[in-house]
Amino acid sequence: MAEPLKNSYGPEIPQAIARMIAAVHRRFDAKAFVRDAVKGYDALELMQRGERIADALHAHLPRDYAQAVEILLASLDQPTGLAGKNAMSSFLFLPHTLFVAKHGLDGFNTSMRAQHALTQRFTAEFSLRKFIQINQILALNRLQVWARDPSEHVRRAVSESTRTRLPWASRLREFMRDPRPVLDLLELLKDDPSLYVRRSVANNLNDISKDHPRLLIETAQRWWQGADENRRWVIRHALRSAVKRGDAAALRVLGFEGAVKAAVKNASVAPARVKKGGVVSVTFEVVNAASREQRLVVDLAVVYVKANGATSRKVFKLRTLTLAAKARAAFAKRLSLADLTTRKHYPGAHRVEAVFNGKVAPLGVFELLER
């Protein structure tokens, strides 16, 4: 099992921050700062450690927020002593963003200038959300400007900070009700030259689809007109959840017919009974039953048993292909039943299905044993 991230975010982080600030602010009490920052540190998780360091910054920087920010910004390019030694070196600036979000809500211009600098070193997507929530008009106007910024990190922050369902962050409920202000920003970024930014745009659209599926389809249809391959990639990535659900409208946007003539042959799910930690092998063929070629998007779905006996369906992407008339294509997938941090496995009968262009075809069942 992977080592927890917090283990790579030890006392060397506040020590590095202390050195950087002391280099530009002689009156900074580096020893007292580090002492406060690491108090009870071992018991804290990663974000809690960042918050503890942010609180120590507040305690040991000048009380005047604007002055404190100037010192932090001046320290950003000082040597960290962590380069090449710590995989979490970019997280060095996590406490800085938390400091701005917690203490800078009344200083909009100062805080946005700070986040513009910080997001080019460590993403400010989380701290920006605080400013969007308390002063939406001012924040959106500034993000309109940032969407044209030379830095891809700043442009990406525009999209990431406005995601309604950003992982590890609180929901932006107002945009969940009305995502049009977010779509206005995404319009500026949909053809961004950076894949880093375009991926964020696609993820933002996918978030919007959870509450407004029809709006996603309308946007995808509009964007598809005259789109180059980069924008088409954005659309395909944004539609991925809808395609996994077999949404006929999403499939039509991508050029896939819903009423395909195809069938599953030679399906195998083996072994029929398997212990936790084992592997199940799934093989099958999809046969084009039509007298013309057909474009197919083929996936595999597993209906997992949950702890309470209910089920949840997970779709695994397989392949997109054009199948000639009467031709067949073979597919194979190995399913690991080892527990992960993102998925636990529970005893019971698990169904396995093929999905092509939204059409579900049963492949078989395997029984998961506890031991």
C-alpha positions in Angstrom: 0.0 0.0 0.0 1.3 3.5 -0.9 2.7 5.6 1.9 0.4 8.4 3.0 1.2 11.7 1.4 1.4 13.4 4.8 4.6 11.4 5.5 6.3 13.4 2.7 5.1 16.6 4.3 7.1 16.5 7.5 8.8 19.2 9.6 11.2 20.0 6.8 8.3 21.9 5.1 7.8 24.6 7.8 11.5 24.7 8.2 12.0 25.5 4.5 9.2 28.2 4.7 10.9 29.7 7.7 14.3 30.0 5.9 12.6 31.6 2.9 10.7 34.2 4.9 13.7 35.0 7.2 15.8 35.7 4.1 13.5 38.7 3.2 12.2 39.7 6.6 14.8 40.1 9.3 12.4 40.4 12.2 10.7 37.1 11.4 11.2 34.7 14.4 11.9 31.5 12.4 12.4 29.3 15.5 9.2 30.3 17.1 7.3 29.9 13.8 8.6 26.3 13.3 7.9 25.5 17.0 4.2 26.5 16.6 3.9 25.0 13.1 5.0 21.5 14.2 3.1 21.4 17.5 1.1 18.1 17.4 2.2 17.6 13.8 2.4 13.8 13.9 -1.3 13.4 14.6 -2.3 15.7 11.7 -3.3 14.7 8.1 -1.9 16.5 5.1 -4.5 19.4 4.8 -4.4 19.8 8.6 -0.7 20.2 8.5 -1.1 22.9 5.9 -3.7 24.7 8.0 -1.4 24.4 11.1 1.4 26.1 9.1 -0.9 28.8 7.8 -2.0 29.5 11.4 1.7 29.8 12.4 2.2 32.2 9.5 -0.6 34.4 10.8 0.8 34.4 14.3 4.4 35.4 13.2 3.9 37.7 10.2 2.8 41.3 10.7 -0.8 41.7 11.7 -1.4 44.0 8.7 -2.6 41.6 6.0 -1.3 43.5 3.0 2.2 43.8 4.6 2.2 40.1 5.5 1.3 39.2 1.9 4.1 41.4 0.5 6.6 39.4 2.7 5.2 36.1 1.5 5.4 37.1 -2.1 8.9 38.3 -1.7 9.9 35.0 -0.2 8.5 32.8 -3.0 11.6 32.6 -5.1 14.0 32.1 -2.2 15.9 28.8 -2.2 13.8 26.1 -0.6 16.5 23.5 0.1 14.0 20.9 -1.0 14.6 20.7 -4.8 15.2 17.1 -5.8 14.8 15.9 -2.2 11.1 16.0 -1.5 8.3 14.8 -3.8 6.0 17.2 -2.1 8.1 20.3 -2.8 5.3 21.9 -4.8 3.0 21.6 -1.7 5.4 23.9 0.0 3.0 26.7 -1.0 -0.2 25.0 0.3 0.0 27.0 3.6 0.4 30.2 1.7 -2.9 29.6 -0.2 -4.7 28.6 3.0 -3.4 31.8 4.7 -4.8 33.9 1.9 -8.2 32.1 1.9 -8.5 32.4 5.7 -7.2 35.9 6.3 -7.5 37.8 3.0 -11.2 37.8 2.2 -11.5 41.5 2.9 -8.5 42.4 0.8 -9.7 41.2 -2.7 -7.1 42.9 -4.9 -4.2 42.0 -2.6 -5.4 38.4 -2.3 -6.0 37.9 -6.0 -2.5 39.3 -6.8 -1.1 36.8 -4.3 -3.1 33.9 -5.8 -2.0 34.8 -9.3 1.6 34.3 -8.1 0.9 31.3 -6.0 -1.1 29.3 -8.5 2.0 29.4 -10.8 3.8 27.5 -8.1 1.1 25.5 -6.4 -2.6 25.5 -7.5 -4.8 28.2 -5.9 -8.0 26.5 -7.1 -9.1 25.8 -3.5 -8.4 29.3 -2.1 -10.0 31.0 -5.1 -13.3 29.3 -4.4 -13.6 31.3 -1.1 -13.5 34.5 -3.1 -15.9 33.3 -5.7 -18.4 32.4 -2.9 -18.3 35.7 -1.1 -17.9 38.1 -4.0 -18.9 36.3 -7.2 -19.1 39.3 -9.5 -15.7 40.7 -8.7 -14.2 37.2 -8.8 -15.7 36.3 -12.2 -14.6 39.6 -13.7 -11.0 38.9 -12.6 -11.2 35.3 -13.9 -12.3 36.6 -17.2 -9.0 38.5 -17.4 -7.0 35.5 -16.1 -8.5 33.3 -18.9 -6.3 35.3 -21.3 -3.2 35.2 -19.1 0.2 34.1 -20.6 0.6 31.4 -17.9 -1.1 28.1 -18.4 -1.2 27.6 -14.6 -3.3 30.8 -14.2 -5.6 29.9 -17.1 -6.1 26.4 -15.6 -6.9 28.0 -12.2 -9.9 29.7 -13.9 -11.4 26.4 -14.9 -10.5 24.4 -11.8 -11.6 27.0 -9.3 -15.1 27.1 -10.8 -15.7 23.4 -11.0 -19.0 22.7 -9.1 -17.8 19.4 -7.8 -14.0 19.9 -7.5 -12.6 16.9 -5.6 -11.6 17.6 -2.0 -13.5 20.9 -2.1 -16.9 22.1 -1.0 -19.6 22.3 -3.7 -20.3 25.6 -5.5 -24.0 25.4 -5.0 -24.9 28.6 -6.9 -23.2 27.3 -10.0 -24.8 23.9 -9.5 -28.1 25.7 -9.9 -27.0 28.0 -12.7 -23.7 27.1 -14.4 -24.0 29.8 -17.1 -21.3 32.0 -15.6 -19.0 29.1 -15.6 -19.8 28.2 -19.2 -18.9 31.8 -20.2 -15.4 31.2 -18.8 -15.1 27.8 -20.5 -15.9 29.4 -23.8 -12.7 31.4 -23.5 -10.7 28.3 -22.7 -12.1 25.6 -24.9 -9.4 26.1 -27.6 -6.6 26.8 -25.2 -3.2 25.8 -26.6 -2.4 23.8 -23.4 -3.7 20.3 -22.9 -3.2 21.0 -19.2 -5.9 23.7 -19.5 -8.1 21.8 -21.9 -8.3 18.8 -19.6 -9.5 21.0 -16.8 -12.2 22.5 -19.2 -13.4 18.9 -20.0 -13.5 18.0 -16.3 -15.5 21.2 -15.5 -18.0 20.3 -18.2 -18.3 16.8 -16.9 -19.1 18.2 -13.4 -21.8 20.5 -14.9 -23.3 17.4 -16.6 -24.1 15.9 -13.2 -26.7 18.6 -12.6 -27.5 19.7 -16.1 -27.1 16.8 -18.5 -29.1 18.5 -21.3 -26.9 21.6 -21.1 -23.8 19.4 -21.6 -25.2 17.9 -24.8 -26.2 21.4 -26.1 -22.7 22.7 -25.4 -21.0 19.7 -26.9 -23.2 20.0 -30.1 -22.3 23.7 -30.4 -18.6 23.2 -29.8 -18.4 20.3 -32.2 -19.3 22.6 -35.2 -16.0 23.6 -36.8 -14.0 22.0 -34.0 -10.4 21.0 -34.6 -9.0 17.7 -33.0 -8.0 19.5 -29.8 -11.5 20.7 -29.1 -13.0 17.4 -30.1 -10.8 15.8 -27.5 -12.2 18.2 -24.9 -15.7 17.3 -26.0 -15.1 13.5 -25.9 -13.5 13.8 -22.5 -16.3 15.9 -21.2 -18.9 13.4 -22.4 -17.1 10.4 -20.9 -19.5 9.9 -18.0 -22.5 10.3 -20.3 -21.1 7.8 -22.7 -20.4 5.3 -19.9 -24.1 5.7 -18.9 -25.0 4.9 -22.5 -26.6 8.3 -23.1 -27.9 8.2 -26.6 -27.6 11.9 -27.1 -24.0 11.9 -26.1 -23.2 9.0 -28.4 -24.9 10.8 -31.3 -22.7 13.9 -30.7 -19.6 11.7 -31.1 -21.1 10.0 -34.2 -22.2 6.7 -32.7 -25.5 5.2 -33.6 -27.7 4.1 -30.7 -29.7 1.3 -32.5 -26.7 -0.8 -33.6 -27.1 -4.3 -34.9 -24.5 -6.2 -32.9 -24.3 -9.2 -30.6 -22.0 -10.8 -28.0 -20.5 -14.2 -28.7 -18.1 -16.6 -26.9 -18.3 -14.8 -23.5 -16.3 -16.2 -20.6 -16.0 -15.0 -17.0 -13.6 -17.2 -15.1 -13.2 -18.5 -12.5 -16.8 -18.6 -11.5 -15.7 -18.5 -7.8 -12.8 -16.4 -6.6 -11.3 -15.3 -3.3 -10.7 -11.7 -2.4 -7.4 -10.5 -3.8 -7.7 -12.8 -6.8 -8.2 -12.1 -10.5 -11.1 -12.7 -12.8 -10.5 -12.9 -16.6 -13.3 -11.7 -18.9 -13.2 -12.4 -22.6 -15.9 -12.0 -25.3 -16.4 -11.1 -28.9 -18.7 -8.4 -30.5 -20.1 -9.4 -33.9 -21.4 -6.8 -36.3 -24.8 -8.3 -37.4 -25.5 -5.6 -40.0 -24.7 -5.7 -43.7 -22.6 -2.4 -43.4 -19.8 -1.3 -41.2 -20.7 0.2 -37.8 -18.8 2.5 -35.4 -18.8 1.0 -31.9 -17.7 2.2 -28.5 -17.3 -1.0 -26.4 -16.9 -0.9 -22.6 -17.1 -3.4 -19.8 -19.4 -3.0 -16.7 -19.1 -4.8 -13.4 -22.0 -4.6 -10.9 -20.1 -4.8 -7.6 -21.7 -5.9 -4.4 -21.4 -3.2 -1.6 -21.0 -3.7 2.1 -24.7 -3.3 2.8 -25.7 -5.8 0.1 -26.7 -3.2 -2.5 -24.9 -2.9 -5.8 -22.9 -0.3 -7.7 -22.0 -0.3 -11.3 -18.5 0.6 -12.6 -17.7 0.9 -16.2 -14.2 0.2 -17.6 -13.3 1.7 -21.0 -12.2 -0.9 -23.6 -12.1 0.3 -27.2 -13.6 2.4 -29.9 -13.6 0.8 -33.4 -15.2 0.6 -36.8 -16.3 -2.9 -37.4 -16.9 -4.1 -41.0 -20.1 -5.9 -42.0 -20.4 -9.3 -40.4 -17.0 -8.9 -38.8 -16.1 -9.6 -35.2 -13.7 -8.2 -32.6 -12.3 -9.8 -29.5 -12.0 -8.1 -26.1 -10.4 -9.2 -22.9 -10.1 -7.6 -19.4 -8.5 -8.8 -16.2 -10.4 -7.7 -13.0 -8.3 -7.4 -9.9 -10.2 -8.1 -6.7 -7.5 -6.7 -4.4 -8.8 -4.0 -2.2 -7.8 -0.4 -3.1 -8.0 2.9 -1.3 -10.7 3.9 -3.8 -12.6 0.6 -3.9 -13.3 -2.3 -1.4 -14.6 -5.7 -2.5 -17.3 -7.6 -0.7 -18.6 -11.2 -0.9 -21.5 -12.0 -3.2 -22.5 -12.5 -6.8 -21.0 -9.9 -9.2 -22.5 -9.4 -12.6 -20.4 -8.6 -15.6 -21.8 -6.9 -18.7 -20.6 -5.7 -22.1 -21.7 -2.3 -23.2 -21.6 -1.2 -26.8 -23.1 2.2 -27.9 -25.1 2.1 -24.7 -26.6 -1.3 -25.3 -26.0 -3.7 -22.4 -25.3 -7.4 -22.9 -24.8 -9.8 -20.0 -21.5 -11.8 -20.0 -21.7 -13.8 -16.8 -21.4 -13.8 -13.1 -18.6 -14.5 -10.6 -19.0 -15.1 -6.9 -16.5 -13.4 -4.6 -15.6 -15.4 -1.5 -14.4 -13.7 1.7 -11.4 -16.1 2.0 
